Every structure is written in structure tokens, then in C-alpha cells.
């Protein structure tokens, strides 16, 4: 009898601990939870019925073997049966309350479930209209984009050569060749104004060098708000046990270095301001670098301006090299020339700022850009995907919709970089065969669904940092691939109002998508194009 009672208690405890309502799946959607909930409830009900049948059989056998049962045992059996019944009855009575509490959306989820909300799966996207959009809009701008790139590359070479002549070779920073990144150099630029992003590496004069400390370095104590950043320390050769000692001390006129010689001796007297460091530190300061770069670019343009028949101005003084080229015809080309520091011998660069950033990190913390690796990842997929794949077309369409909606409702936390990140995540997770041009409608919905889910969860991981799916052909540095993932939507977690504004922007973008695509799709009318992208922007 006592064994049977113990088994009853075990069954009741198992029913409580394993009740499906008490262990919902963390990331399941509500319809999935309902189906799994009913399945698990039926399974537990069957198990309880089987256990009850076994207990009744054992009790019947014991009753047949023992004619008399002590009154104490009988009362004990009735007591435990009553307790079991009360527990099971309580669970059933609380089931509805638990389900209601589980299904009740949170305050943030109300933004997606409120009346009038739009789902990417229900947006009307006509396949023929999308194909027409891609064929006419993107291909018609390809030739123009190529000519703009050719002009920008030639102008940038000339400007940087003039900048090097402005800088003092022994006392000033050394400037390297530019690196083209962004939509114009990744072949998915579609909207005006035409914008080119250029990274310009620089290094300190001898005998100085840069030492780096990343957020993911062993023993790093950087706070969460500067994840993805690093510190750059300016050191002399010899101070860290590396380099030639002639740069660490003034040898005087009577001694020369046999390695560098008298003519290559290096000046050692540099103030922190000359080395662009923060006050009373040896850490490279972004503000100092931006001021130096702006002054140097202004002087460099002054030397070569007579050669060109257009004007160059700074369109944003808070950015290091935010230039605007305006021709006499009225055509405008926008340049983002950003001074950067190369991370050792990798293709990762510490940037003074990101053009799309609203919140800047502290002066001594430099964000790390992986734009070159992202460009290489897109090139990798272009080679292995089916011919005439739709991945870049999807990115062009969604960035077009985002830009048009931004013109209507203003800027939010959502940027083109987030859109490209979503596409790269899908490229890494989906099969290659599904990216054919015939699937542009489905893949576009996938991108929009991925963005909506990321906004709802307030989580969009950087596509390269800590992502084991990145192919080896990209040659990502090992320390970056092994680092913890970084949430690009962290600001949405901390700023409720910004999150609500961004969600409303995305919902309006979905709602207006069919009209915008239809209206701005060029179509032949009397032998000419009816609309051009960016015409009303």
C-alpha cells in the first residue's frame, strides 16, 4: 500500500513539473505553442491513465490477498487520494490562467499585434512588377554607377597625393591608398544621391607605431556599450621590446645607427597633440584625428582645385571627410572619406566614425569595421550562386523602400547596414538553389520577415563576429570569429521610444511597399522612361 501511495505522489509530481504550460518554448510562435501544448497534454494524459490503471490493478491484487486492511492504512489511502485529486484539480483550474498569461503579448509585442499591423507574408508583391523594377531600375543605373566609380577613384588618388605633399613626412601621419567599400563598390547601389564610401588608412611617423587592444582581447574590461570597439595606443619602437633602439633615444651627433644611417635618423620629440592622442594619455583620439584630417583635406583640395571644374565642400563638419562634389550641371556626388587605422595585417579597420551612426562611442574607443570582409563575402556568394541570382536585387528593393519611407517619416534606428546584415544572414542559412531570379518575390519576403522578427526580438547579430557559418574563403581573423556575437539592435533594448518609432517606420514601409514599387518602376511611355529612381528624393 505504501509503495502504491508513493507511486501516486511520483505521478502527481511528474504531472506538475512536466506540465506543458509550465515549460513553454522560448522562441516558439503562438500557433506552434498551441499545437505542441495540446500534443504534450494528450501525451501526459495517456501516461497518467496508464499509471492509474496499473495502480488500480495493484490495489485490486492487494485487496484480494489481504482481506483486512488496517483502519490507519485506509485512512492514509483516502487522505493521499484526496490530496492527489486536489492537486490535479488545481492544475486544471489554473490552466486557463496560465495560458492567458502566456499568450498575452508584452508591451513591445503590442506594436506588432495592434490592429492595422502588416505582415511581410501578406504584403502584395507582384512578381512581374518586381522583375520590371529590377530590370529597368537597377540595370539602367549600372552604367552610370560605373562611370561615377571611375571618376571617384581618379579624384581620390589625386586628392590623397596632394594630401601627402601637404603632410610633413617626418612629423605628420603617413597616409596610404584608399579602399572602396559600401553599396557603390558592392554593386547594389540604386538610389540617389550617388554616394561613395572610401577608407583612408594612416599610420604614425617613425619611430612610433600603433598597438591595439580589442574588446574581445583576453582580459579586456570594456563595457557592453563599446562592444565591437578597440583602443589604439601610440608607442615608440623599443618601448615594447620591438623595433630599432635608435628611435627610443636621442643618440646625438657623434653616434649613428648602422641600420638606418645618419640620413634616416628619426626625430623623437613629438607632443601628444602632434601624435593625435587624448590629453595626458598615449591613446589615439578620434576627435584629434578628425580635426587633423579635415584640415589636411582642405589644404590638399586648395592645391588641386584649379584643375577641376566643380566645387568641393564639407557637407557635415562633424564627420572627418564628408564631402559633396557639385558640378555646374547641378549633378551631385557624395563622398564619405574616412580616416582609418588598419588592424595589423588584416582587412579590418578602426574607423573614426560610421556615416550612419547616431550615437558615437567615447573618444578613445574606435569602432572596428569589417566592410572589406563583408564585400568579400558578397563576392563569394556571387560566384557560387546560380547565374542571375536575386540576392542583390532583394537588397536593392528593400533599401529603396527604406529610403523612400525615410523620406516620408524621417530617420529611425534602422539603416541600410541592418538591411545588408539581414540579407547576409539569409545567404549563410539558406540553400544556394533558392536564390534564382524566379524566386525574387519569396526571397524578398524572407528578408522582410527576418527584419520583422529581429525587430520584435530586438536582436540582430553582426553577421561576421562570432558566426561559425562564415566560410573560410572570407579569411576572417580567428579572434573575431571566436568572439561572442554582438547585437546591432542593442540601442533598441535601451531606448523604448526609439524602438517604437523604428517599428512604426517598418510597418509603414511594409504597408506602402506595393504602391512605392509600382509608382517608381520605370515603364516605357512614348519611348521614354516615366520615372527614375531618386527623382523625388
HUFENDA-V771869 format. One record per residue. N is the residue number from 1. RES is the residue in one small letter. PSI is psi in radians with two decimals (none if undefined). OMEGA is omega in whole degrees, 0 to 359 (999 if undefined). Layout:
<<N & RES & PSI & OMEGA> <N & RES & PSI & OMEGA>>
This chain:
<<1 & x & -0.78 & 180> <2 & x & -0.65 & 177> <3 & x & -0.68 & 179> <4 & x & -0.73 & 179> <5 & x & -0.71 & 179> <6 & x & -0.70 & 179> <7 & x & -0.62 & 176> <8 & x & -0.77 & 180> <9 & x & -0.72 & 179> <10 & x & -0.74 & 179> <11 & x & -0.76 & 180> <12 & x & -0.76 & 179> <13 & x & -0.71 & 179> <14 & x & -0.66 & 179> <15 & x & -0.64 & 180> <16 & x & -0.86 & 186> <17 & x & -0.56 & 184> <18 & x & 0.26 & 180> <19 & x & 2.30 & 185> <20 & x & -0.51 & 180> <21 & x & -0.36 & 181> <22 & x & -0.09 & 180> <23 & x & 1.16 & 179> <24 & x & 2.70 & 177> <25 & x & 2.46 & 188> <26 & x & -0.76 & 188> <27 & x & 0.24 & 182> <28 & x & 2.66 & 175> <29 & x & 2.91 & 185> <30 & x & -0.76 & 178> <31 & x & -0.69 & 178> <32 & x & -0.68 & 180> <33 & x & -0.70 & 181> <34 & x & -0.79 & 181> <35 & x & -0.81 & 180> <36 & x & -0.59 & 180> <37 & x & -0.84 & 181> <38 & x & -0.69 & 180> <39 & x & -0.77 & 181> <40 & x & -0.62 & 178> <41 & x & -0.74 & 178> <42 & x & -0.69 & 180> <43 & x & -0.78 & 179> <44 & x & -0.61 & 179> <45 & x & -0.73 & 178> <46 & x & -0.72 & 179> <47 & x & -0.74 & 180> <48 & x & -0.67 & 178> <49 & x & -0.70 & 178> <50 & x & -0.76 & 178> <51 & x & -0.68 & 179> <52 & x & -0.70 & 179> <53 & x & -0.73 & 178> <54 & x & -0.73 & 180> <55 & x & -0.74 & 179> <56 & x & -0.67 & 179> <57 & x & -0.76 & 179> <58 & x & -0.71 & 180> <59 & x & -0.66 & 179> <60 & x & -0.71 & 178> <61 & x & -0.73 & 179> <62 & x & -0.63 & 179> <63 & x & -0.61 & 179> <64 & x & -0.54 & 180> <65 & x & -0.58 & 181> <66 & x & 2.02 & 182> <67 & x & -0.54 & 183> <68 & x & 2.42 & 177> <69 & x & 2.34 & 182> <70 & x & 2.58 & 180> <71 & x & -0.57 & 179> <72 & x & -0.74 & 178> <73 & x & -0.68 & 179> <74 & x & -0.82 & 177> <75 & x & -0.65 & 179> <76 & x & -0.74 & 179> <77 & x & -0.81 & 179> <78 & x & -0.64 & 180> <79 & x & -0.87 & 182> <80 & x & -0.57 & 176> <81 & x & -0.72 & 179> <82 & x & -0.75 & 179> <83 & x & -0.76 & 179> <84 & x & -0.74 & 180> <85 & x & -0.72 & 181> <86 & x & -0.73 & 181> <87 & x & -0.83 & 180> <88 & x & -0.68 & 179> <89 & x & -0.67 & 179> <90 & x & -0.71 & 178> <91 & x & -0.77 & 181> <92 & x & -0.64 & 180> <93 & x & -0.58 & 181> <94 & x & -0.14 & 185> <95 & x & -0.78 & 182> <96 & x & -0.72 & 180> <97 & x & -0.73 & 179> <98 & x & -0.73 & 180> <99 & x & -0.72 & 179> <100 & x & -0.73 & 180> <101 & x & -0.59 & 182> <102 & x & -0.67 & 183> <103 & x & -0.40 & 183> <104 & x & 2.11 & 183> <105 & x & 2.65 & 177> <106 & x & 3.07 & 182> <107 & x & -0.66 & 179> <108 & x & -0.66 & 181> <109 & x & -0.37 & 177> <110 & x & -0.48 & 180> <111 & x & -0.50 & 181> <112 & x & -0.38 & 185> <113 & x & -0.06 & 181> <114 & x & 2.79 & 182> <115 & x & 2.43 & 180> <116 & x & -0.08 & 179> <117 & x & 2.66 & 185> <118 & x & 2.43 & 175> <119 & x & 2.48 & 178> <120 & x & -0.47 & 181> <121 & x & -0.37 & 182> <122 & x & -0.06 & 179> <123 & x & 2.36 & 180> <124 & x & 1.94 & 179> <125 & x & 1.84 & 181> <126 & x & 2.21 & 184> <127 & x & -0.72 & 181> <128 & x & -0.68 & 179> <129 & x & -0.72 & 179> <130 & x & -0.74 & 179> <131 & x & -0.72 & 179> <132 & x & -0.69 & 177> <133 & x & -0.83 & 181> <134 & x & -0.80 & 185> <135 & x & -0.82 & 186> <136 & x & -0.78 & 187> <137 & x & -0.89 & 186> <138 & x & -0.75 & 183> <139 & x & -0.56 & 179> <140 & x & -0.45 & 181> <141 & x & -0.13 & 184> <142 & x & -0.77 & 182> <143 & x & -0.72 & 179> <144 & x & -0.74 & 179> <145 & x & -0.66 & 179> <146 & x & -0.73 & 179> <147 & x & -0.66 & 179> <148 & x & -0.76 & 178> <149 & x & -0.74 & 180> <150 & x & -0.74 & 179> <151 & x & -0.80 & 183> <152 & x & -0.72 & 180> <153 & x & -0.73 & 178> <154 & x & -0.74 & 179> <155 & x & -0.72 & 181> <156 & x & -0.71 & 177> <157 & x & -0.77 & 181> <158 & x & -0.74 & 181> <159 & x & -0.74 & 181> <160 & x & -0.59 & 176> <161 & x & -0.70 & 176> <162 & x & -0.63 & 179> <163 & x & -0.67 & 179> <164 & x & -0.62 & 179> <165 & x & -0.45 & 177> <166 & x & -0.68 & 183> <167 & x & 2.52 & 175> <168 & x & 2.08 & 186> <169 & x & -0.45 & 183> <170 & x & -0.42 & 186> <171 & x & -0.27 & 186> <172 & x & 3.00 & 179> <173 & x & 2.59 & 178> <174 & x & 2.28 & 186> <175 & x & 2.31 & 179> <176 & x & -2.94 & 180> <177 & x & 2.61 & 183> <178 & x & 2.79 & 176> <179 & x & 2.15 & 180> <180 & x & 2.29 & 180> <181 & x & 3.14 & 173> <182 & x & -3.04 & 189> <183 & x & -0.62 & 181> <184 & x & -0.61 & 181> <185 & x & -0.06 & 176> <186 & x & 0.07 & 172> <187 & x & 0.58 & 174> <188 & x & 0.26 & 177> <189 & x & 2.32 & 183> <190 & x & -0.47 & 185> <191 & x & 2.69 & 173> <192 & x & 2.76 & 3> <193 & x & 2.72 & 179> <194 & x & 2.13 & 186> <195 & x & 2.33 & 177> <196 & x & 2.35 & 179> <197 & x & 2.17 & 181> <198 & x & 2.32 & 173> <199 & x & 2.31 & 181> <200 & x & 1.80 & 180> <201 & x & 2.53 & 174> <202 & x & 2.75 & 182> <203 & x & 2.76 & 183> <204 & x & 2.77 & 177> <205 & x & 2.71 & 175> <206 & x & 2.54 & 9> <207 & x & 0.60 & 185> <208 & x & 2.79 & 177> <209 & x & 2.96 & 179> <210 & x & 2.42 & 170> <211 & x & 2.49 & 189> <212 & x & 2.51 & 175> <213 & x & 1.89 & 184> <214 & x & 2.82 & 176> <215 & x & -0.45 & 182> <216 & x & 0.17 & 177> <217 & x & 2.64 & 178> <218 & x & 2.31 & 179> <219 & x & 0.17 & 181> <220 & x & 2.44 & 180> <221 & x & 0.49 & 180> <222 & x & 2.42 & 181> <223 & x & 2.88 & 183> <224 & x & -0.50 & 184> <225 & x & -0.10 & 177> <226 & x & 0.47 & 174> <227 & x & 2.42 & 184> <228 & x & 0.11 & 180> <229 & x & 3.07 & 177> <230 & x & 2.88 & 176> <231 & x & 2.52 & 181> <232 & x & 2.05 & 181> <233 & x & 2.33 & 178> <234 & x & 2.08 & 182> <235 & x & 2.77 & 174> <236 & x & 2.63 & 169> <237 & x & 2.30 & 180> <238 & x & -0.50 & 180> <239 & x & -0.52 & 180> <240 & x & 0.26 & 179> <241 & x & 0.16 & 181> <242 & x & 2.79 & 175> <243 & x & -3.09 & 183> <244 & x & 2.48 & 182> <245 & x & -0.21 & 182> <246 & x & -0.35 & 179> <247 & x & -0.13 & 183> <248 & x & -0.10 & 180> <249 & x & 2.74 & 177> <250 & x & 1.93 & 185> <251 & x & -0.21 & 181> <252 & x & 3.12 & 184> <253 & x & -0.37 & 185> <254 & x & -0.17 & 182> <255 & x & 2.49 & 177> <256 & x & 2.77 & 177> <257 & x & 2.18 & 181> <258 & x & -0.34 & 180> <259 & x & -0.80 & 184> <260 & x & -0.44 & 180> <261 & x & 3.00 & 183> <262 & x & -0.65 & 184> <263 & x & -0.32 & 182> <264 & x & 0.26 & 177> <265 & x & 2.61 & 190> <266 & x & 2.40 & 173> <267 & x & 2.42 & 184> <268 & x & -0.11 & 182> <269 & x & 1.72 & 177> <270 & x & 2.28 & 177> <271 & x & 2.80 & 177> <272 & x & -0.58 & 179> <273 & x & -0.68 & 179> <274 & x & -0.53 & 178> <275 & x & 0.08 & 175> <276 & x & 0.68 & 180> <277 & x & 2.81 & 173> <278 & x & 2.75 & 184> <279 & x & 2.27 & 177> <280 & x & 0.41 & 177> <281 & x & 2.98 & 174> <282 & x & 0.34 & 181> <283 & x & 2.31 & 180> <284 & x & 2.29 & 185> <285 & x & 2.31 & 180> <286 & x & -0.73 & 181> <287 & x & -0.73 & 179> <288 & x & -0.73 & 180> <289 & x & -0.74 & 181> <290 & x & -0.72 & 178> <291 & x & -0.80 & 179> <292 & x & -0.74 & 184> <293 & x & -0.72 & 179> <294 & x & -0.78 & 179> <295 & x & -0.74 & 181> <296 & x & -0.72 & 179> <297 & x & -0.70 & 178> <298 & x & -0.78 & 178> <299 & x & -0.71 & 181> <300 & x & -0.74 & 179> <301 & x & -0.62 & 178> <302 & x & -0.50 & 181> <303 & x & -0.45 & 186> <304 & x & 0.03 & 185> <305 & x & -0.49 & 182> <306 & x & -0.26 & 182> <307 & x & -0.25 & 187> <308 & x & 2.62 & 182> <309 & x & 0.86 & 176> <310 & x & 2.96 & 180> <311 & x & 2.56 & 179> <312 & x & 2.22 & 180> <313 & x & 2.76 & 172> <314 & x & 2.09 & 181> <315 & x & -0.24 & 180> <316 & x & 1.93 & 183> <317 & x & -0.23 & 178> <318 & x & -0.14 & 177> <319 & x & 2.63 & 187> <320 & x & -0.87 & 185> <321 & x & 0.85 & 178> <322 & x & 1.64 & 186> <323 & x & 2.65 & 175> <324 & x & 2.14 & 178> <325 & x & 2.13 & 180> <326 & x & 2.11 & 178> <327 & x & 2.89 & 179> <328 & x & -0.48 & 179> <329 & x & -0.18 & 183> <330 & x & -0.18 & 179> <331 & x & 2.48 & 184> <332 & x & 2.37 & 172> <333 & x & 2.30 & 183> <334 & x & 2.34 & 178> <335 & x & 2.37 & 169> <336 & x & 1.65 & 180> <337 & x & 1.90 & 189> <338 & x & 2.16 & 174> <339 & x & 2.33 & 185> <340 & x & 2.85 & 175> <341 & x & 2.17 & 181> <342 & x & 2.35 & 178> <343 & x & 1.69 & 179> <344 & x & -2.22 & 183> <345 & x & 0.47 & 180> <346 & x & 3.12 & 174> <347 & x & 0.33 & 174> <348 & x & 2.50 & 186> <349 & x & 2.38 & 169> <350 & x & 2.18 & 183> <351 & x & 2.59 & 178> <352 & x & -0.50 & 179> <353 & x & 2.81 & 170> <354 & x & 2.36 & 182> <355 & x & -0.54 & 184> <356 & x & 0.01 & 184> <357 & x & 2.34 & 173> <358 & x & -0.67 & 181> <359 & x & 2.18 & 180> <360 & x & 2.63 & 178> <361 & x & 2.91 & 178> <362 & x & 2.79 & 191> <363 & x & -0.62 & 184> <364 & x & -0.06 & 180> <365 & x & 2.05 & 183> <366 & x & 2.14 & 175> <367 & x & 2.54 & 181> <368 & x & 2.17 & 181> <369 & x & 2.33 & 176> <370 & x & 0.52 & 185> <371 & x & -0.61 & 180> <372 & x & -0.72 & 178> <373 & x & -0.64 & 178> <374 & x & -0.67 & 176> <375 & x & -0.73 & 178> <376 & x & -0.59 & 178> <377 & x & -0.72 & 176> <378 & x & -0.70 & 177> <379 & x & -0.67 & 179> <380 & x & -0.79 & 180> <381 & x & -0.59 & 178> <382 & x & -0.58 & 180> <383 & x & -0.61 & 188> <384 & x & -0.24 & 179> <385 & x & 2.85 & 177> <386 & x & 2.68 & 179> <387 & x & 2.47 & 184> <388 & x & 0.79 & 179> <389 & x & 2.85 & 188> <390 & x & 0.11 & 188> <391 & x & -0.74 & 179> <392 & x & -0.55 & 177> <393 & x & -0.70 & 177> <394 & x & -0.74 & 180> <395 & x & -0.67 & 178> <396 & x & -0.73 & 182> <397 & x & -0.80 & 184> <398 & x & -0.59 & 176> <399 & x & -0.60 & 175> <400 & x & -0.82 & 179> <401 & x & -0.72 & 180> <402 & x & -0.73 & 180> <403 & x & -0.75 & 180> <404 & x & -0.70 & 179> <405 & x & -0.61 & 177> <406 & x & -0.64 & 176> <407 & x & -0.41 & 181> <408 & x & -0.73 & 187> <409 & x & -0.03 & 178> <410 & x & 3.01 & 183> <411 & x & 2.60 & 176> <412 & x & -2.93 & 179> <413 & x & -0.26 & 182> <414 & x & 2.28 & 181> <415 & x & 2.94 & 177> <416 & x & -0.50 & 179> <417 & x & -0.65 & 176> <418 & x & -0.68 & 180> <419 & x & -0.75 & 178> <420 & x & -0.65 & 178> <421 & x & -0.73 & 178> <422 & x & -0.76 & 179> <423 & x & -0.76 & 181> <424 & x & -0.65 & 176> <425 & x & -0.74 & 180> <426 & x & -0.66 & 177> <427 & x & -0.62 & 180> <428 & x & -0.34 & 186> <429 & x & -0.39 & 183> <430 & x & 2.77 & 178> <431 & x & 2.73 & 183> <432 & x & -0.56 & 187> <433 & x & -0.25 & 185> <434 & x & 0.03 & 184> <435 & x & 0.41 & 176> <436 & x & 2.81 & 183> <437 & x & -0.48 & 179> <438 & x & -0.27 & 183> <439 & x & 0.31 & 184> <440 & x & -0.64 & 180> <441 & x & -0.80 & 182> <442 & x & -0.71 & 181> <443 & x & -0.59 & 176> <444 & x & -0.72 & 176> <445 & x & -0.66 & 179> <446 & x & -0.75 & 179> <447 & x & -0.78 & 180> <448 & x & -0.68 & 178> <449 & x & -0.71 & 178> <450 & x & -0.74 & 178> <451 & x & -0.74 & 180> <452 & x & -0.75 & 179> <453 & x & -0.67 & 179> <454 & x & -0.70 & 177> <455 & x & -0.71 & 181> <456 & x & -0.66 & 180> <457 & x & -0.14 & 184> <458 & x & 0.72 & 183> <459 & x & 2.06 & 174> <460 & x & 1.83 & 184> <461 & x & 2.55 & 172> <462 & x & 2.40 & 190> <463 & x & -0.35 & 183> <464 & x & -0.68 & 186> <465 & x & 2.08 & 177> <466 & x & 0.40 & 181> <467 & x & 1.92 & 181> <468 & x & -0.14 & 181> <469 & x & -0.16 & 182> <470 & x & 2.20 & 182> <471 & x & 2.65 & 181> <472 & x & -0.43 & 181> <473 & x & -0.37 & 180> <474 & x & -0.40 & 178> <475 & x & 0.83 & 177> <476 & x & 2.40 & 178> <477 & x & 2.45 & 185> <478 & x & -0.68 & 182> <479 & x & -0.49 & 179> <480 & x & -0.72 & 180> <481 & x & -0.46 & 181> <482 & x & -0.08 & 181> <483 & x & 2.84 & 176> <484 & x & 2.50 & 179> <485 & x & 2.63 & 180> <486 & x & 2.29 & 180> <487 & x & 1.99 & 179> <488 & x & -0.25 & 179> <489 & x & 0.42 & 182> <490 & x & -0.61 & 181> <491 & x & -0.50 & 179> <492 & x & -0.47 & 177> <493 & x & -0.62 & 185> <494 & x & -0.43 & 186> <495 & x & 1.75 & 184> <496 & x & -0.75 & 182> <497 & x & -0.72 & 178> <498 & x & -0.67 & 179> <499 & x & -0.79 & 180> <500 & x & -0.71 & 179> <501 & x & -0.71 & 181> <502 & x & -0.71 & 179> <503 & x & -0.75 & 178> <504 & x & -0.67 & 177> <505 & x & -0.78 & 181> <506 & x & -0.71 & 179> <507 & x & -0.73 & 178> <508 & x & -0.62 & 178> <509 & x & -0.74 & 177> <510 & x & -0.73 & 183> <511 & x & -0.62 & 183> <512 & x & -0.09 & 187> <513 & x & -0.89 & 182> <514 & x & -0.70 & 182> <515 & x & -0.76 & 182> <516 & x & -0.76 & 181> <517 & x & -0.73 & 180> <518 & x & -0.73 & 184> <519 & x & -0.68 & 186> <520 & x & 0.18 & 175> <521 & x & 2.07 & 179> <522 & x & 2.40 & 173> <523 & x & 2.65 & 185> <524 & x & 2.17 & 177> <525 & x & 1.93 & 183> <526 & x & 0.62 & 175> <527 & x & 0.11 & 181> <528 & x & 2.97 & 179> <529 & x & 2.35 & 183> <530 & x & -0.71 & 179> <531 & x & 2.73 & 172> <532 & x & 2.52 & 181> <533 & x & 2.41 & 178> <534 & x & 0.05 & 184> <535 & x & -0.59 & 182> <536 & x & 0.10 & 184> <537 & x & none & 999>>
